[in-house]
Amino acid sequence: MATSKPCQKTSQVLPSNFHLPEKQYAGFVIIEGKAEVTDYFDSEDEAELELRCLEKRLSYETIKTIEMEGMYPERATIVEEKYQASGRTNGLYTGLNMQDGEVSNNPT
């Protein structure tokens, strides 16, 4: 059976409520719609530490997603190559695909 990459992943600390001053915090890791939750803690820092432990147990950092690839990853590579070849240093990528037109280097 072939395995495929998940579409997305999320890791964050969330409060138990948003409308009351008394709240607790828990860490949430969601990978392709499957949620893993830490226990609730009185401080956000404690929940953050437990979230890091949960991420380690799930190997969160090593999971590659389709979302990380971008919509057209090859397009970004092509545009960057054209930018480098143009000799520009102004950070403007506008007009790189124009073959016979000039693009101003004036940043204003």
Order of alpha helices (4+ residues) and beta strands (2+ residues): beta-beta-beta-alpha-alpha-alpha
